[in-house]
Amino acid sequence: MFKKDIKLMAFIASAMFWGSGASANDAYVEQIGDNTTVNITQYGSGNKVEGMLPGDPAIIAGDGNVVSVSQIGVDNLLKLSVGNNNIGGPGTGVTVTATADGSGNTQSIMCGGATGGCQASTITSNTSGNSNNVTQFLDGNTASSIINITGGSNTLNHTGSGAGAHTGNITVVGSTNNITLTQSGPLTTNATISHTGSNNTITVNQTGQ
């Protein structure tokens, strides 16, 4: 009963924000359990919060939750999962904060996978600009990721896998940059990438062994 009630609350929150903004906005969230707080704000039109496949729910699953979204411009797309273990599994600490200040931004946040539940979590992805594409996949033990973008047409990818405490903090000021951070292994890896400029490619691979 507890899980069912929280799931219903998430749907109500989504419907409220969808109805209070432009009618073309769409939020399809399916919460499954635990402490929950889901805040979604979409002011422009054509903004969507949905699953990894079009028409699927964004989900969220269990444990500490919190999640906040906020899109503001037009035609922004947020995909989500959080927790997982084949959906409905643990997410443990969670927290996720997304935002997409401008227009045409896409953010994919997954957190856990089939074998990992993301555990202590923290996934942040803030954008201020247009046409940015951020992809995150954090499968590990003590996952943490903070990404901040000021600019347009940037592509950022952060993947963390394995049992280690993988932490990535990426800040970009500029446009048309392509940044990839890949972390893996059973031991801790930490990366802080701070970049100002445009038309650059940065690739960082870390293995904690």
C-alpha positions in Angstrom: 0.0 0.0 0.0 2.8 2.4 0.9 4.4 2.0 -2.5 1.1 2.4 -4.3 0.3 5.6 -2.5 3.7 7.2 -3.4 3.4 6.1 -7.0 0.0 7.9 -7.2 1.5 11.0 -5.7 4.2 11.1 -8.4 1.5 10.9 -11.1 -0.5 13.7 -9.5 2.6 16.0 -9.2 3.4 15.3 -12.9 -0.2 16.1 -13.9 -0.2 19.3 -11.9 2.8 20.8 -13.5 1.8 19.6 -17.0 -1.6 21.4 -16.5 -0.2 24.6 -15.0 2.3 25.4 -17.8 1.8 25.4 -21.6 -0.5 22.6 -22.6 2.1 21.0 -24.9 4.4 20.1 -22.0 4.3 16.4 -21.0 5.6 14.7 -17.9 5.2 10.9 -17.5 6.7 9.7 -14.2 6.2 6.4 -12.5 7.5 6.4 -8.9 7.7 3.1 -7.2 8.6 3.5 -3.5 10.3 5.1 -0.5 10.8 8.7 0.7 9.9 10.6 -2.6 9.7 14.2 -3.4 9.2 14.9 -7.1 9.1 18.6 -8.3 8.7 19.2 -12.0 8.4 22.7 -13.5 8.1 23.2 -17.3 7.3 26.8 -18.4 7.8 26.7 -22.1 6.2 24.4 -24.6 7.2 21.1 -26.1 9.1 20.1 -23.0 9.0 16.4 -22.0 9.9 14.2 -19.1 9.7 10.6 -20.2 11.6 7.3 -20.3 14.6 6.2 -22.3 12.2 5.1 -25.0 9.5 7.5 -26.3 6.2 6.9 -24.6 7.8 5.0 -21.6 7.6 6.4 -18.1 10.6 8.1 -16.6 10.3 5.8 -13.6 12.5 6.8 -10.4 12.1 3.5 -8.3 13.1 3.4 -4.7 14.9 4.6 -1.5 15.8 8.2 -0.6 14.6 9.8 -3.9 14.1 13.6 -4.1 14.5 14.5 -7.8 13.6 18.0 -9.0 13.5 18.8 -12.8 12.7 22.4 -14.1 13.1 23.0 -17.8 11.9 26.6 -18.6 12.6 27.0 -22.3 11.0 25.0 -25.2 11.5 21.5 -26.6 13.7 20.3 -23.8 13.7 16.5 -23.1 14.6 14.8 -19.9 14.9 11.0 -19.7 15.4 9.3 -16.4 15.5 6.0 -14.6 17.4 6.2 -11.2 17.6 3.0 -9.1 17.1 0.1 -11.5 18.2 -3.5 -11.0 15.9 -4.0 -13.9 13.6 -1.3 -12.8 12.0 -1.2 -9.3 15.3 -2.1 -7.6 17.2 0.0 -5.1 18.3 3.6 -5.7 19.5 4.1 -2.1 20.5 7.8 -1.5 19.5 9.2 -4.9 18.8 13.1 -5.3 19.0 14.0 -9.1 18.5 17.7 -10.0 18.3 18.3 -13.7 17.2 21.8 -15.1 17.6 23.0 -18.8 17.4 26.7 -18.8 17.3 27.3 -22.6 15.7 25.3 -25.4 16.4 22.1 -27.3 18.5 20.5 -24.5 18.4 16.7 -23.9 19.4 15.1 -20.7 19.6 11.3 -20.1 20.1 10.3 -16.5 20.1 6.6 -15.6 22.0 6.0 -12.3 21.6 2.2 -11.6 21.7 -0.7 -14.0 20.8 -4.4 -14.0 23.6 -5.2 -11.6 24.0 -2.0 -9.7 21.5 0.2 -7.8 23.5 3.4 -7.8 23.5 3.4 -4.0 24.6 6.7 -2.3 23.8 8.6 -5.5 23.7 12.4 -6.3 23.2 13.1 -10.0 23.2 16.8 -11.0 22.9 18.1 -14.6 22.5 21.9 -14.9 22.4 23.6 -18.3 22.2 27.3 -19.2 22.0 27.5 -22.9 20.5 25.8 -26.0 20.9 22.4 -27.8 23.1 20.8 -25.2 23.2 17.0 -24.9 24.1 15.4 -21.5 24.2 11.6 -21.0 24.9 10.0 -17.6 25.1 6.4 -16.6 26.2 5.6 -13.0 26.0 2.0 -12.1 28.4 1.9 -9.2 28.6 1.8 -5.4 28.8 5.4 -4.2 27.9 7.3 -7.4 28.2 11.0 -7.6 28.0 13.3 -10.6 27.8 17.0 -11.0 27.6 18.6 -14.4 27.2 22.3 -15.1 27.0 23.8 -18.6 26.9 27.5 -19.7 26.7 27.7 -23.5 25.2 25.9 -26.4 25.6 22.7 -28.5 27.8 20.9 -26.0 27.9 17.2 -25.7 28.8 15.6 -22.4 29.0 11.9 -21.5 29.7 10.5 -18.1 29.8 6.8 -17.4 30.6 5.2 -14.1 30.6 1.4 -13.6 32.0 -1.1 -11.1 31.9 -1.2 -7.3 34.2 1.8 -6.8 33.2 5.2 -5.5 33.4 7.1 -8.8 32.9 10.9 -8.7 32.8 13.2 -11.6 32.5 17.0 -11.5 32.4 18.7 -14.9 32.0 22.4 -15.6 31.8 23.8 -19.1 31.6 27.4 -20.2 31.5 27.7 -24.0 29.9 26.1 -27.0 30.3 23.0 -29.3 32.5 21.1 -26.9 32.5 17.3 -26.7 33.5 15.9 -23.3 33.6 12.3 -22.3 34.4 11.0 -18.8 34.5 7.2 -18.3 35.2 5.7 -14.8 35.3 2.1 -13.9 36.8 -0.5 -11.5 36.4 -1.6 -7.9 38.4 1.2 -6.4 37.7 5.0 -6.1 38.2 7.3 -9.0 37.7 11.1 -8.9 37.7 13.6 -11.8 37.2 17.3 -11.9 37.0 18.8 -15.4 36.7 22.5 -15.7 36.7 23.9 -19.3 36.3 27.3 -20.7 36.3 27.6 -24.5 34.6 26.3 -27.6 35.0 23.6 -30.3 37.2 21.4 -28.1 37.2 17.6 -27.5 38.2 16.2 -24.1 38.3 12.5 -23.3 39.2 11.2 -19.8 39.3 7.4 -18.9 39.9 6.4 -15.3 40.1 2.8 -14.0 40.3 2.2 -10.2 42.1 -1.1 -9.7 
